[in-house]
Amino acid sequence: MDRKSLESAAADYSYLRGLLSVPAGVLIIVAGLTNLRWAPLDHAWVTWAAGALVVVAGAAYLWVTHYYAENYGRITPSGRDRTRAAIVTAAGAALVAGAVTLDWRVVLPVSTTTAAFASVMYVSYAVGMRPRPHHVAIWGTVGAAGLLPIWGDVGATGKINGGLMLVGVATIVTGVLDHAALQRAFGPARGPELGGDYGGA
């Protein structure tokens, strides 16, 4: 493999460790559900259950990280890649925060929270690697759903937290499909050529 191919493989591996997205998606759904304050869920035990899920999700994330390290090796992103990821993360956080504020303060028939999350998720893939068809399909669908004029009657809380739950489901589905793509690309066994720093400083 030449250097360019190794860099591409390293980027794909970093972004296609999809099982890491599953606990994150579960937490997003839980956050949306608990913030809605639905009567059936507005009880003290729900708060305790949500806290327990956070702990379980954290443990699952650590286990999955170990699983990928054991089966596919470790990769150290280059300084350039880390900087680029940090910029995208900061810009994405600002965009989502602005969208949530807009949904909270302005009565609109769309969910800007949902659309913003979808945009950030797609761009994060596009910046780090060539997006797969399922990235385009899933996050394009979520973004389009957020822009449909069907959110006007659910209120600010419904738009924001309903959007979060939709994003959580999409995150889980994306993660499962990312993991399948990783297995197709690298196979189930450890790939020793992925065990170092291929990004360049």
Helices and strands as residue ranges (DSSP letters): H 3-15, G 18-20, H 21-36, G 39-41, H 44-72, H 79-105, H 112-128, H 133-147, H 155-186, G 192-194
